[in-house]
Amino acid sequence: MNRFEKARYLITGILLVCAINSGSAANPVDHLRVYRQQGISETDRDRGRQLWNSVVDGRSCTSCHGRSPGDVGKHAKTGKPIQPMALSVNPERYQDGNKIEKWFLRNCKWTLGRQCSLQEKADLLTWLSSQ
Ligand code: HEC
């Protein structure tokens, strides 16, 4: 292999690594950074867990997502299965900020009868993504 060939392999390698990195830009930590930019200075896993398990008028996050975040859930209305929420079991979770916000909005309203605050969402995401 001559000098130029070596250089070509090296550059191809660098470009490949860049491409792979840019493909996985979003992750839960990124979305927590968004909350921090919006003024959240600390998050609490236990607070997230408590809210997740709290019951309001017979409804809870676990009504659809199952007792443990590592379990496959079952939609309370449609009966459809919902893939596990625990990141360790389901690495596809929490990759897209828009998806996270869409479901926080819908599910907090359905479950708690109100929107979740920024702090609550940050706590919930901290807990869920640690599971
Ligand atoms: C009525 C059923 C139901 C309840 C109750 C429910 N969820 Fe969900 N949730 C869903 C469905 C359906 C999805 C979208 C399908 C999927 O992502 O597997 C979802 C997705 C999510 C997501 C997006 C996850 C991701 O991959 O980005 C978050 C976050 C979430 N729910 C949080 C909550 C929280 C917090 C509560 C309680 C306040 C809750 N959910 C209660 C049905 C429910």
Backbone and ligand atoms as CSV (ligand in chain L), in Angstrom:
chain,resi,resn,atom,element,x,y,z
A,1,MET,N,N,0.857,-1.204,0.000
A,1,MET,CA,C,0.000,0.000,0.000
A,1,MET,C,C,0.893,1.254,0.000
A,2,ASN,N,N,0.693,2.138,-0.940
A,2,ASN,CA,C,1.519,3.344,-0.937
A,2,ASN,C,C,0.896,4.441,-0.065
A,3,ARG,N,N,1.644,5.517,0.042
A,3,ARG,CA,C,1.247,6.635,0.900
A,3,ARG,C,C,-0.182,7.136,0.617
A,4,PHE,N,N,-0.469,7.253,-0.691
A,4,PHE,CA,C,-1.761,7.832,-1.074
A,4,PHE,C,C,-2.915,6.903,-0.723
A,5,GLU,N,N,-2.653,5.609,-0.914
A,5,GLU,CA,C,-3.691,4.635,-0.559
A,5,GLU,C,C,-3.961,4.669,0.946
A,6,LYS,N,N,-2.881,4.743,1.712
A,6,LYS,CA,C,-3.035,4.805,3.178
A,6,LYS,C,C,-3.863,6.020,3.565
A,7,ALA,N,N,-3.528,7.150,2.952
A,7,ALA,CA,C,-4.249,8.387,3.262
A,7,ALA,C,C,-5.721,8.238,2.904
A,8,ARG,N,N,-5.990,7.560,1.782
A,8,ARG,CA,C,-7.378,7.403,1.354
A,8,ARG,C,C,-8.165,6.554,2.370
A,9,TYR,N,N,-7.541,5.473,2.834
A,9,TYR,CA,C,-8.212,4.626,3.833
A,9,TYR,C,C,-8.491,5.416,5.114
A,10,LEU,N,N,-7.498,6.189,5.502
A,10,LEU,CA,C,-7.637,6.969,6.735
A,10,LEU,C,C,-8.811,7.941,6.623
A,11,ILE,N,N,-8.864,8.650,5.492
A,11,ILE,CA,C,-9.929,9.651,5.316
A,11,ILE,C,C,-11.292,8.965,5.254
A,12,THR,N,N,-11.353,7.835,4.534
A,12,THR,CA,C,-12.625,7.103,4.464
A,12,THR,C,C,-13.068,6.705,5.865
A,13,GLY,N,N,-12.108,6.235,6.657
A,13,GLY,CA,C,-12.417,5.828,8.033
A,13,GLY,C,C,-12.961,6.982,8.834
A,14,ILE,N,N,-12.325,8.135,8.747
A,14,ILE,CA,C,-12.772,9.301,9.520
A,14,ILE,C,C,-14.186,9.706,9.098
A,15,LEU,N,N,-14.413,9.721,7.770
A,15,LEU,CA,C,-15.744,10.113,7.284
A,15,LEU,C,C,-16.810,9.149,7.781
A,16,LEU,N,N,-16.467,7.874,7.813
A,16,LEU,CA,C,-17.416,6.855,8.260
A,16,LEU,C,C,-17.801,7.092,9.723
A,17,VAL,N,N,-16.799,7.343,10.552
A,17,VAL,CA,C,-17.054,7.578,11.974
A,17,VAL,C,C,-17.935,8.820,12.140
A,18,CYS,N,N,-17.661,9.862,11.372
A,18,CYS,CA,C,-18.476,11.079,11.449
A,18,CYS,C,C,-19.924,10.770,11.073
A,19,ALA,N,N,-20.093,9.986,10.002
A,19,ALA,CA,C,-21.440,9.669,9.527
A,19,ALA,C,C,-22.207,8.894,10.591
A,20,ILE,N,N,-21.539,7.937,11.216
A,20,ILE,CA,C,-22.205,7.122,12.236
A,20,ILE,C,C,-22.607,8.007,13.419
A,21,ASN,N,N,-21.698,8.874,13.841
A,21,ASN,CA,C,-22.010,9.741,14.983
A,21,ASN,C,C,-23.170,10.678,14.697
A,22,SER,N,N,-23.198,11.260,13.496
A,22,SER,CA,C,-24.263,12.220,13.209
A,22,SER,C,C,-25.607,11.512,13.092
A,23,GLY,N,N,-25.586,10.212,12.778
A,23,GLY,CA,C,-26.841,9.467,12.657
A,23,GLY,C,C,-27.510,9.236,13.989
A,24,SER,N,N,-26.755,9.280,15.078
A,24,SER,CA,C,-27.367,9.012,16.379
A,24,SER,C,C,-27.328,10.266,17.251
A,25,ALA,N,N,-27.776,11.381,16.664
A,25,ALA,CA,C,-27.664,12.661,17.361
A,25,ALA,C,C,-28.533,12.731,18.612
A,26,ALA,N,N,-29.758,12.185,18.540
A,26,ALA,CA,C,-30.691,12.373,19.653
A,26,ALA,C,C,-30.651,11.196,20.603
A,27,ASN,N,N,-30.694,11.446,21.876
A,27,ASN,CA,C,-30.843,10.406,22.891
A,27,ASN,C,C,-31.445,11.063,24.134
A,28,PRO,N,N,-31.825,10.273,25.134
A,28,PRO,CA,C,-32.509,10.849,26.299
A,28,PRO,C,C,-31.717,11.960,26.956
A,29,VAL,N,N,-30.400,11.780,26.962
A,29,VAL,CA,C,-29.563,12.782,27.596
A,29,VAL,C,C,-29.699,14.111,26.848
A,30,ASP,N,N,-29.789,14.007,25.504
A,30,ASP,CA,C,-30.000,15.216,24.713
A,30,ASP,C,C,-31.291,15.908,25.117
A,31,HIS,N,N,-32.353,15.115,25.312
A,31,HIS,CA,C,-33.621,15.763,25.635
A,31,HIS,C,C,-33.593,16.339,27.048
A,32,LEU,N,N,-32.874,15.714,27.941
A,32,LEU,CA,C,-32.721,16.296,29.272
A,32,LEU,C,C,-31.959,17.617,29.182
A,33,ARG,N,N,-31.043,17.687,28.222
A,33,ARG,CA,C,-30.317,18.938,28.022
A,33,ARG,C,C,-31.276,20.048,27.578
A,34,VAL,N,N,-32.265,19.665,26.772
A,34,VAL,CA,C,-33.275,20.651,26.343
A,34,VAL,C,C,-34.012,21.194,27.568
A,35,TYR,N,N,-34.397,20.301,28.490
A,35,TYR,CA,C,-35.079,20.758,29.712
A,35,TYR,C,C,-34.178,21.693,30.516
A,36,ARG,N,N,-32.900,21.363,30.549
A,36,ARG,CA,C,-31.966,22.215,31.294
A,36,ARG,C,C,-31.882,23.599,30.657
A,37,GLN,N,N,-31.870,23.612,29.326
A,37,GLN,CA,C,-31.837,24.899,28.635
A,37,GLN,C,C,-33.091,25.709,28.930
A,38,GLN,N,N,-34.174,25.004,29.252
A,38,GLN,CA,C,-35.433,25.698,29.543
A,38,GLN,C,C,-35.553,26.057,31.026
A,39,GLY,N,N,-34.492,25.814,31.797
A,39,GLY,CA,C,-34.458,26.313,33.168
A,39,GLY,C,C,-34.466,25.274,34.270
A,40,ILE,N,N,-34.495,23.976,33.920
A,40,ILE,CA,C,-34.480,22.935,34.957
A,40,ILE,C,C,-33.042,22.731,35.432
A,41,SER,N,N,-32.802,22.967,36.731
A,41,SER,CA,C,-31.417,22.894,37.203
A,41,SER,C,C,-31.087,21.546,37.827
A,42,GLU,N,N,-32.104,20.830,38.358
A,42,GLU,CA,C,-31.821,19.493,38.890
A,42,GLU,C,C,-33.000,18.574,38.604
A,43,THR,N,N,-32.708,17.264,38.503
A,43,THR,CA,C,-33.786,16.297,38.308
A,43,THR,C,C,-33.680,15.222,39.379
A,44,ASP,N,N,-34.809,14.580,39.660
A,44,ASP,CA,C,-34.854,13.606,40.753
A,44,ASP,C,C,-35.547,12.331,40.261
A,45,ARG,N,N,-34.754,11.263,40.213
A,45,ARG,CA,C,-35.261,9.974,39.742
A,45,ARG,C,C,-36.426,9.473,40.578
A,46,ASP,N,N,-36.313,9.603,41.905
A,46,ASP,CA,C,-37.359,9.091,42.791
A,46,ASP,C,C,-38.671,9.841,42.606
A,47,ARG,N,N,-38.566,11.156,42.430
A,47,ARG,CA,C,-39.772,11.936,42.168
A,47,ARG,C,C,-40.427,11.453,40.880
A,48,GLY,N,N,-39.617,11.158,39.872
A,48,GLY,CA,C,-40.144,10.637,38.613
A,48,GLY,C,C,-40.853,9.306,38.819
A,49,ARG,N,N,-40.228,8.442,39.593
A,49,ARG,CA,C,-40.816,7.116,39.848
A,49,ARG,C,C,-42.138,7.240,40.596
A,50,GLN,N,N,-42.176,8.145,41.583
A,50,GLN,CA,C,-43.411,8.324,42.363
A,50,GLN,C,C,-44.552,8.821,41.490
A,51,LEU,N,N,-44.237,9.786,40.619
A,51,LEU,CA,C,-45.284,10.318,39.744
A,51,LEU,C,C,-45.766,9.233,38.783
A,52,TRP,N,N,-44.835,8.461,38.261
A,52,TRP,CA,C,-45.153,7.368,37.339
A,52,TRP,C,C,-46.130,6.385,37.984
A,53,ASN,N,N,-45.945,6.119,39.268
A,53,ASN,CA,C,-46.777,5.124,39.963
A,53,ASN,C,C,-47.996,5.718,40.645
A,54,SER,N,N,-48.121,7.053,40.660
A,54,SER,CA,C,-49.235,7.656,41.387
A,54,SER,C,C,-50.552,7.391,40.646
A,55,VAL,N,N,-51.608,7.284,41.408
A,55,VAL,CA,C,-52.917,6.959,40.852
A,55,VAL,C,C,-53.853,8.148,41.051
A,56,VAL,N,N,-54.450,8.619,39.954
A,56,VAL,CA,C,-55.414,9.715,40.020
A,56,VAL,C,C,-56.724,9.226,39.404
A,57,ASP,N,N,-57.787,9.212,40.218
A,57,ASP,CA,C,-59.085,8.711,39.746
A,57,ASP,C,C,-58.960,7.349,39.064
A,58,GLY,N,N,-58.183,6.475,39.652
A,58,GLY,CA,C,-58.049,5.122,39.121
A,58,GLY,C,C,-57.122,5.001,37.922
A,59,ARG,N,N,-56.531,6.136,37.499
A,59,ARG,CA,C,-55.627,6.087,36.338
A,59,ARG,C,C,-54.182,6.313,36.753
A,60,SER,N,N,-53.275,5.628,36.061
A,60,SER,CA,C,-51.844,5.754,36.343
A,60,SER,C,C,-51.081,5.514,35.045
A,61,CYS,N,N,-49.840,5.982,35.004
A,61,CYS,CA,C,-48.998,5.686,33.832
A,61,CYS,C,C,-48.919,4.173,33.628
A,62,THR,N,N,-48.978,3.445,34.727
A,62,THR,CA,C,-48.855,1.987,34.642
A,62,THR,C,C,-50.136,1.334,34.086
A,63,SER,N,N,-51.233,2.109,33.997
A,63,SER,CA,C,-52.469,1.549,33.432
A,63,SER,C,C,-52.221,1.013,32.029
A,64,CYS,N,N,-51.350,1.692,31.276
A,64,CYS,CA,C,-51.037,1.250,29.913
A,64,CYS,C,C,-49.635,0.662,29.801
A,65,HIS,N,N,-48.700,1.221,30.559
A,65,HIS,CA,C,-47.299,0.827,30.376
A,65,HIS,C,C,-46.908,-0.376,31.228
A,66,GLY,N,N,-47.814,-0.860,32.053
A,66,GLY,CA,C,-47.525,-2.054,32.835
A,66,GLY,C,C,-46.874,-1.734,34.166
A,67,ARG,N,N,-46.843,-2.725,35.037
A,67,ARG,CA,C,-46.372,-2.485,36.400
A,67,ARG,C,C,-44.900,-2.121,36.438
A,68,SER,N,N,-44.105,-2.797,35.612
A,68,SER,CA,C,-42.668,-2.494,35.573
A,68,SER,C,C,-42.321,-1.913,34.209
A,69,PRO,N,N,-41.455,-0.884,34.149
A,69,PRO,CA,C,-41.082,-0.287,32.857
A,69,PRO,C,C,-40.388,-1.275,31.928
A,70,GLY,N,N,-39.919,-2.393,32.495
A,70,GLY,CA,C,-39.274,-3.405,31.656
A,70,GLY,C,C,-40.266,-4.348,30.988
A,71,ASP,N,N,-41.547,-4.248,31.375
A,71,ASP,CA,C,-42.568,-5.141,30.821
A,71,ASP,C,C,-43.183,-4.560,29.553
A,72,VAL,N,N,-43.744,-5.440,28.732
A,72,VAL,CA,C,-44.584,-4.985,27.629
A,72,VAL,C,C,-45.912,-4.547,28.254
A,73,GLY,N,N,-46.360,-3.335,27.906
A,73,GLY,CA,C,-47.609,-2.829,28.459
A,73,GLY,C,C,-48.800,-3.221,27.606
A,74,LYS,N,N,-49.969,-2.743,28.062
A,74,LYS,CA,C,-51.202,-3.036,27.332
A,74,LYS,C,C,-52.091,-1.807,27.425
A,75,HIS,N,N,-52.424,-1.243,26.283
A,75,HIS,CA,C,-53.208,-0.011,26.268
A,75,HIS,C,C,-54.543,-0.216,26.978
A,76,ALA,N,N,-54.840,0.687,27.927
A,76,ALA,CA,C,-56.027,0.518,28.759
A,76,ALA,C,C,-57.323,0.575,27.934
A,77,LYS,N,N,-57.322,1.297,26.833
A,77,LYS,CA,C,-58.556,1.416,26.039
A,77,LYS,C,C,-58.591,0.445,24.871
A,78,THR,N,N,-57.480,0.363,24.126
A,78,THR,CA,C,-57.499,-0.446,22.899
A,78,THR,C,C,-57.005,-1.876,23.126
A,79,GLY,N,N,-56.310,-2.106,24.254
A,79,GLY,CA,C,-55.783,-3.439,24.524
A,79,GLY,C,C,-54.524,-3.773,23.729
A,80,LYS,N,N,-54.052,-2.817,22.898
A,80,LYS,CA,C,-52.857,-3.085,22.074
A,80,LYS,C,C,-51.604,-3.140,22.942
A,81,PRO,N,N,-50.660,-4.012,22.590
A,81,PRO,CA,C,-49.407,-4.066,23.360
A,81,PRO,C,C,-48.581,-2.786,23.164
A,82,ILE,N,N,-47.887,-2.388,24.210
A,82,ILE,CA,C,-46.977,-1.231,24.150
A,82,ILE,C,C,-45.595,-1.726,24.556
A,83,GLN,N,N,-44.621,-1.480,23.712
A,83,GLN,CA,C,-43.261,-1.965,23.977
A,83,GLN,C,C,-42.722,-1.373,25.285
A,84,PRO,N,N,-41.807,-2.100,25.950
A,84,PRO,CA,C,-41.310,-1.652,27.262
A,84,PRO,C,C,-40.746,-0.230,27.235
A,85,MET,N,N,-40.876,0.448,28.357
A,85,MET,CA,C,-40.398,1.821,28.488
A,85,MET,C,C,-38.960,1.893,28.978
A,86,ALA,N,N,-38.467,0.817,29.593
A,86,ALA,CA,C,-37.103,0.835,30.143
A,86,ALA,C,C,-36.091,0.861,28.996
A,87,LEU,N,N,-35.205,1.821,29.057
A,87,LEU,CA,C,-34.207,1.986,28.001
A,87,LEU,C,C,-33.288,0.770,27.901
A,88,SER,N,N,-33.028,0.126,29.038
A,88,SER,CA,C,-32.116,-1.019,29.030
A,88,SER,C,C,-32.725,-2.197,28.266
A,89,VAL,N,N,-34.060,-2.248,28.232
A,89,VAL,CA,C,-34.746,-3.338,27.539
A,89,VAL,C,C,-35.093,-2.922,26.107
A,90,ASN,N,N,-35.381,-1.649,25.929
A,90,ASN,CA,C,-35.846,-1.137,24.642
A,90,ASN,C,C,-35.048,0.118,24.259
A,91,PRO,N,N,-33.906,-0.089,23.602
A,91,PRO,CA,C,-33.009,1.042,23.300
A,91,PRO,C,C,-33.599,2.037,22.312
A,92,GLU,N,N,-34.759,1.721,21.721
A,92,GLU,CA,C,-35.361,2.671,20.784
A,92,GLU,C,C,-36.113,3.786,21.488
A,93,ARG,N,N,-36.243,3.680,22.802
A,93,ARG,CA,C,-36.986,4.690,23.555
A,93,ARG,C,C,-36.256,6.024,23.636
A,94,TYR,N,N,-37.041,7.098,23.692
A,94,TYR,CA,C,-36.557,8.457,24.012
A,94,TYR,C,C,-35.477,8.957,23.061
A,95,GLN,N,N,-35.654,8.671,21.779
A,95,GLN,CA,C,-34.661,9.116,20.790
A,95,GLN,C,C,-35.114,10.396,20.088
A,96,ASP,N,N,-36.393,10.736,20.229
A,96,ASP,CA,C,-36.936,11.825,19.414
A,96,ASP,C,C,-37.705,12.794,20.326
A,97,GLY,N,N,-37.150,13.993,20.465
A,97,GLY,CA,C,-37.744,14.989,21.363
A,97,GLY,C,C,-39.205,15.281,21.053
A,98,ASN,N,N,-39.557,15.333,19.771
A,98,ASN,CA,C,-40.956,15.623,19.408
A,98,ASN,C,C,-41.883,14.509,19.850
A,99,LYS,N,N,-41.398,13.278,19.706
A,99,LYS,CA,C,-42.220,12.132,20.125
A,99,LYS,C,C,-42.406,12.167,21.648
A,100,ILE,N,N,-41.323,12.414,22.363
A,100,ILE,CA,C,-41.399,12.458,23.824
A,100,ILE,C,C,-42.428,13.505,24.263
A,101,GLU,N,N,-42.346,14.700,23.678
A,101,GLU,CA,C,-43.257,15.787,24.079
A,101,GLU,C,C,-44.700,15.478,23.712
A,102,LYS,N,N,-44.884,14.886,22.532
A,102,LYS,CA,C,-46.240,14.558,22.086
A,102,LYS,C,C,-46.926,13.618,23.083
A,103,TRP,N,N,-46.179,12.590,23.511
A,103,TRP,CA,C,-46.789,11.594,24.394
A,103,TRP,C,C,-46.884,12.084,25.833
A,104,PHE,N,N,-45.918,12.882,26.279
A,104,PHE,CA,C,-46.058,13.483,27.614
A,104,PHE,C,C,-47.351,14.299,27.672
A,105,LEU,N,N,-47.581,15.089,26.641
A,105,LEU,CA,C,-48.769,15.945,26.620
A,105,LEU,C,C,-50.040,15.095,26.694
A,106,ARG,N,N,-50.132,14.145,25.769
A,106,ARG,CA,C,-51.333,13.329,25.675
A,106,ARG,C,C,-51.530,12.477,26.938
A,107,ASN,N,N,-50.456,11.843,27.398
A,107,ASN,CA,C,-50.588,10.886,28.493
A,107,ASN,C,C,-50.742,11.559,29.853
A,108,CYS,N,N,-50.085,12.693,30.061
A,108,CYS,CA,C,-50.288,13.409,31.330
A,108,CYS,C,C,-51.738,13.852,31.425
A,109,LYS,N,N,-52.279,14.369,30.315
A,109,LYS,CA,C,-53.677,14.821,30.326
A,109,LYS,C,C,-54.630,13.660,30.634
A,110,TRP,N,N,-54.403,12.526,29.974
A,110,TRP,CA,C,-55.307,11.392,30.144
A,110,TRP,C,C,-55.191,10.830,31.568
A,111,THR,N,N,-53.971,10.750,32.056
A,111,THR,CA,C,-53.721,10.056,33.319
A,111,THR,C,C,-53.962,10.959,34.520
A,112,LEU,N,N,-53.431,12.184,34.450
A,112,LEU,CA,C,-53.468,13.069,35.625
A,112,LEU,C,C,-54.528,14.155,35.493
A,113,GLY,N,N,-55.123,14.248,34.308
A,113,GLY,CA,C,-56.138,15.268,34.085
A,113,GLY,C,C,-55.563,16.660,33.913
A,114,ARG,N,N,-54.267,16.737,33.647
A,114,ARG,CA,C,-53.594,18.027,33.440
A,114,ARG,C,C,-52.277,17.780,32.712
A,115,GLN,N,N,-51.660,18.877,32.261
A,115,GLN,CA,C,-50.335,18.724,31.655
A,115,GLN,C,C,-49.284,18.515,32.743
A,116,CYS,N,N,-48.191,17.853,32.411
A,116,CYS,CA,C,-47.070,17.750,33.341
A,116,CYS,C,C,-46.214,19.010,33.220
A,117,SER,N,N,-45.674,19.440,34.339
A,117,SER,CA,C,-44.772,20.600,34.314
A,117,SER,C,C,-43.430,20.175,33.718
A,118,LEU,N,N,-42.624,21.170,33.390
A,118,LEU,CA,C,-41.281,20.903,32.861
A,118,LEU,C,C,-40.476,20.047,33.851
A,119,GLN,N,N,-40.582,20.409,35.141
A,119,GLN,CA,C,-39.853,19.671,36.173
A,119,GLN,C,C,-40.312,18.217,36.230
A,120,GLU,N,N,-41.635,18.016,36.157
A,120,GLU,CA,C,-42.165,16.648,36.208
A,120,GLU,C,C,-41.683,15.824,35.015
A,121,LYS,N,N,-41.696,16.435,33.832
A,121,LYS,CA,C,-41.246,15.713,32.641
A,121,LYS,C,C,-39.760,15.364,32.758
A,122,ALA,N,N,-38.973,16.302,33.271
A,122,ALA,CA,C,-37.539,16.044,33.425
A,122,ALA,C,C,-37.309,14.917,34.438
A,123,ASP,N,N,-38.076,14.919,35.532
A,123,ASP,CA,C,-37.943,13.849,36.536
A,123,ASP,C,C,-38.371,12.498,35.947
A,124,LEU,N,N,-39.490,12.493,35.232
A,124,LEU,CA,C,-39.980,11.248,34.636
A,124,LEU,C,C,-38.960,10.688,33.647
A,125,LEU,N,N,-38.430,11.558,32.792
A,125,LEU,CA,C,-37.468,11.093,31.795
A,125,LEU,C,C,-36.182,10.602,32.451
A,126,THR,N,N,-35.777,11.271,33.521
A,126,THR,CA,C,-34.577,10.838,34.245
A,126,THR,C,C,-34.784,9.433,34.790
A,127,TRP,N,N,-35.977,9.207,35.372
A,127,TRP,CA,C,-36.242,7.882,35.935
A,127,TRP,C,C,-36.377,6.825,34.847
A,128,LEU,N,N,-37.228,7.108,33.856
A,128,LEU,CA,C,-37.497,6.110,32.817
A,128,LEU,C,C,-36.217,5.719,32.077
A,129,SER,N,N,-35.378,6.708,31.758
A,129,SER,CA,C,-34.189,6.389,30.964
A,129,SER,C,C,-33.105,5.721,31.804
A,130,SER,N,N,-33.298,5.681,33.130
A,130,SER,CA,C,-32.318,4.996,33.985
A,130,SER,C,C,-32.726,3.531,34.199
A,131,GLN,N,N,-33.911,3.168,33.705
A,131,GLN,CA,C,-34.414,1.806,33.955
A,131,GLN,C,C,-33.923,0.832,32.904
L,1,HEC,C1,C,-53.957,5.361,27.805
L,1,HEC,C2,C,-52.676,4.639,27.710
L,1,HEC,C3,C,-51.420,5.325,28.206
L,1,HEC,C4,C,-51.205,5.857,29.458
L,1,HEC,C5,C,-52.121,5.836,30.662
L,1,HEC,C6,C,-49.885,6.402,29.428
L,1,HEC,N1,N,-49.296,6.190,28.211
L,1,HEC,FE1,FE,-47.423,6.769,27.654
L,1,HEC,N2,N,-47.740,6.002,25.786
L,1,HEC,C7,C,-48.894,5.374,25.371
L,1,HEC,C8,C,-48.772,5.028,23.968
L,1,HEC,C9,C,-49.826,4.320,23.119
L,1,HEC,C10,C,-47.491,5.481,23.560
L,1,HEC,C11,C,-46.892,5.423,22.140
L,1,HEC,C12,C,-46.548,4.060,21.701
L,1,HEC,C13,C,-45.148,3.698,22.058
L,1,HEC,O1,O,-44.268,4.576,22.141
L,1,HEC,O2,O,-44.906,2.487,22.261
L,1,HEC,C14,C,-46.882,6.090,24.735
L,1,HEC,C15,C,-45.623,6.654,24.729
L,1,HEC,C16,C,-45.086,7.365,25.779
L,1,HEC,C17,C,-43.839,8.091,25.726
L,1,HEC,C18,C,-42.897,8.216,24.526
L,1,HEC,C19,C,-41.719,7.287,24.698
L,1,HEC,C20,C,-40.681,7.436,23.610
L,1,HEC,O3,O,-40.238,6.400,23.107
L,1,HEC,O4,O,-40.291,8.552,23.292
L,1,HEC,C21,C,-43.675,8.685,26.944
L,1,HEC,C22,C,-42.518,9.574,27.386
L,1,HEC,C23,C,-44.807,8.314,27.762
L,1,HEC,N3,N,-45.638,7.508,27.030
L,1,HEC,C24,C,-44.981,8.710,29.063
L,1,HEC,C25,C,-46.123,8.444,29.815
L,1,HEC,C26,C,-46.338,8.984,31.145
L,1,HEC,C27,C,-45.382,9.881,31.892
L,1,HEC,C28,C,-47.556,8.513,31.557
L,1,HEC,C29,C,-48.283,8.854,32.843
L,1,HEC,C30,C,-48.431,10.282,33.163
L,1,HEC,C31,C,-48.086,7.698,30.474
L,1,HEC,N4,N,-47.179,7.685,29.442
L,1,HEC,C32,C,-49.309,7.064,30.507
L,1,HEC,C33,C,-50.001,5.113,26.141
L,1,HEC,C34,C,-50.213,5.521,27.435
